[in-house]
Each structure stands twice: as structure tokens, then as C-alpha cells.
Amino acid sequence: GNLLAMTAFTHVPQVFNAPASLLSRLIGMWVGVVAGLAVTVWVIALSVMAVAENYGFSSGRAVLTVFLPGIVIFAVVFALILVFALSLAPAVMTPGAMPVPGL
């Protein structure tokens, strides 16, 4: 199969976001929120099915394949923020190390 073509088709439901946004302006915000969430779940499900079909993966392996890049990026960003915060901790914890405005 052609994963690029399959992935392109998985995003077709996104065309429903524009009418949902318009309806949310006319009816209420929650219509857009619920419709956007439904479209997002639909696109993710189609993406998982496209990966499973293209590579012959099981559903579980396809879910992992779709979500793993996001999980790795989140972990790297979290680790970088943690390292940055911990590198500032000694300066913050040392009395007199940082000038306090007004004192």
C-alpha cells in the first residue's frame, strides 16, 4: 500500500471542522468542542487503520506506531525542562545569590 496516500485520506474528516466552528458561533461553544474532539478521534482511528493496513501490523502495534513519536517528543521536552529547572535550583536556593527587587 501507499502510506502517504492513505494518510492523506485519513485527514479528509477535517473538512467538518469549518462547519462545526460556524455552528459553534451560532449555537454555542460546546458544539465546536464536541465536533472537534469527534473529528480528532476519527482521524486518529483512520490513521491507526492506515498504518495497520499498510504494514500488516496488529491494532496494538499500529496504535504504538502512531503515538510513539509524540510520546518520545514529549519525554525529550520534559527532560530538557527538568534539566533546565534543576540547573537553576542552586541559584534560587542560595541566599543572596539572586538580587531581590526592593530589598
Buried (B, 14 or more C-beta within 10 A) or exposed (E): EEEEEBBEEBEEBEEBBEEBEEEBEEEEEEBBEEBBEEBEEBBBBBBBBBBBEBEEBEEEBBBBBBEEEEEEEEEEEEEEEEEEEEEEEEEEEEEEEEEEEEE
